[in-house]
Amino acid sequence: MMSATATITTPHDRQIRVERIFDAPRDRVFAAFTDPALIPEWWGPHDTTTIVDQMDVRPGGQWRFIARDCDGRETAFRGVYREVTPPERIVQSWEWEGMPGHISIETAEFEDLGDKTRMVGTTLFHTTEERDGMLNSGMEKGMNETYERLDALLAR
């Protein structure tokens, strides 16, 4: 299996768009995004461990993931599910607890390509500065490592 990378664009001054093809049917990809037992197997860069502290996958349900690096340092991310339409779409808020109050809205859409799935993710920020801060944070490297881990899970 050849490793894919995500295509990242900025179609709007407050938006990031990510497109990625996964070599698995849509139901399996959607399940990986919504099953709290699967999240620790793929969420985060290679050198992190993810703990699902909370994950209530329904509109109004909250989620919180703790990421622990190889030195034991922890950081956490949280949000609220706004829309969950299996197996097509998830809309949620996203906040890094290291910068409270900077909340973005993430939409993930899953397109059925038969034995493959196109995931298109868009993130809407309050300001261009917040968007650019995310782009400059190492987001692309971490995201591609995360999706490589997801590829490995889906290949099993």
TAHUCOR-V779798 format. One record per run of one state. SS is the DSSP state (h for helix, s for strand, l for the rest). FROM is the first residue (numbers start at 1). TO is the last residue. Records with the same first field share a line. If there is no record, write none. Layout:
SS->FROM-TO + FROM-TO
//
This chain:
l->1-6 + 13-14 + 23-25 + 35-35 + 43-47 + 56-61 + 70-73 + 86-88 + 100-102 + 113-116 + 125-127 + 136-138 + 156-156
s->7-12 + 15-22 + 48-55 + 62-69 + 74-85 + 89-96 + 103-112 + 117-124
h->26-34 + 36-42 + 97-99 + 128-135 + 139-155
//
